[in-house]
């Protein structure tokens, strides 16, 4: 067979083989992978929103919320922050055996009178506590010592005794809160927020009334 004819036969064989090979009309789609759900996605699917807190410039819990409540009711934020530190150690779920609860440890009756429907809600608790402290400051001429004593033992006890009641619990409470407030004020620049972190405090355990006149941890 001539060489030219041989080459033509080989060419025809190649074309025939190519015609028998299926041609893909479309490139195969890349395999899809499903990303593992994030914690936020799982929470959203469950309809749950995690509790949040806005720290202050010094990194303390509920800093912005405390500052807002203090400004609303005309209270030094250092005093309100010190009260919260003593009352609950910045724990919104804190609850005393006497029944006080929340950041500002409001008793049910006091909370209701202040319009607080959920004392464990930080914003409500701070607003109610600040409002109540403002009432005591107004009642006792702006005297922080007497206002704090009234917050702890009740305004009636302060009025009856003409000052801080002679209850060991209340006297200790007043000194501790004022001490924390002094630390807060010393740690902040003039006219500003605290810049040195102040550690959270585990609140003093509630005690039962005794014949010596000591009161439970919080009677608000």
Residue pairs with C-beta under 8 A, 6 or more apart in sequence:
1 9
37 45
43 49
43 50
51 92
53 61
53 62
53 65
53 122
54 62
54 63
54 64
54 65
55 61
55 62
55 63
55 64
56 62
56 63
56 64
56 66
56 67
56 81
56 193
56 194
57 63
57 192
57 193
57 194
57 195
58 187
58 188
58 193
58 194
58 195
58 196
58 197
58 198
59 197
60 81
60 90
60 194
60 197
60 198
60 200
61 90
61 200
62 84
62 90
62 92
62 103
62 122
62 126
63 81
63 193
65 122
65 123
65 126
66 77
66 80
66 81
66 84
66 126
67 77
67 193
68 126
69 75
69 80
69 123
69 126
69 127
69 129
69 130
70 76
70 77
70 79
70 80
70 81
70 130
71 77
72 127
72 130
73 127
73 130
73 131
73 133
73 134
74 134
75 130
75 133
75 134
75 137
76 181
76 185
77 184
77 193
78 181
78 184
78 185
78 188
78 194
79 133
79 144
79 177
79 181
79 184
80 126
80 129
80 130
80 133
81 180
81 181
81 184
81 194
81 198
82 177
82 178
82 179
82 180
82 181
82 183
82 184
83 104
83 129
83 133
83 148
83 151
83 177
84 90
84 103
84 104
84 126
84 129
85 180
85 198
85 200
85 201
86 173
86 176
86 177
86 180
86 201
86 203
86 204
87 94
87 100
87 103
87 104
87 105
87 129
87 203
87 218
88 94
88 102
88 103
88 104
88 105
88 203
89 200
89 201
89 202
89 203
90 103
90 200
91 103
91 203
92 102
92 103
92 120
92 121
92 122
92 125
93 101
93 120
94 101
94 102
94 103
94 105
94 203
95 101
96 105
96 206
96 216
96 217
96 218
97 206
97 208
97 216
98 107
98 206
98 216
98 217
98 218
98 219
99 107
99 108
100 106
100 107
100 217
100 218
100 219
100 220
101 119
101 120
102 111
102 116
102 119
102 120
102 121
102 122
102 124
102 125
102 129
103 122
103 125
103 126
103 129
104 119
104 125
104 126
104 128
104 129
104 130
104 132
104 220
105 129
105 203
105 217
105 218
105 220
106 114
106 116
106 119
106 125
106 128
106 129
106 132
106 220
107 218
107 219
107 220
108 119
110 128
110 132
110 220
111 117
111 119
111 128
114 127
114 128
114 131
114 132
115 128
116 124
116 125
116 127
116 128
117 124
118 124
119 125
119 128
129 220
132 151
132 220
133 147
133 148
133 151
136 146
136 147
136 148
136 150
136 151
136 155
137 143
137 144
137 147
139 147
139 150
139 155
140 146
140 147
140 150
140 155
140 158
144 178
144 181
145 164
145 174
145 178
146 158
146 163
146 164
148 173
148 174
148 177
148 178
149 157
149 158
149 163
149 164
149 165
149 170
149 173
149 174
150 157
150 158
151 220
152 169
152 170
152 173
152 174
152 215
152 218
152 219
152 220
153 165
153 167
153 169
153 170
153 215
153 219
154 219
154 220
157 165
157 167
157 170
158 164
158 165
164 170
164 171
164 174
165 171
165 215
166 213
167 213
167 214
167 215
168 212
168 213
168 214
169 207
169 214
169 215
169 216
169 217
170 215
172 204
173 217
180 198
180 201
183 198
184 194
184 198
187 194
187 195
187 196
187 198
188 194
188 195
189 195
203 217
204 217
205 217
206 216
206 217
206 218
207 214
207 216
207 217
208 216
209 215
209 216
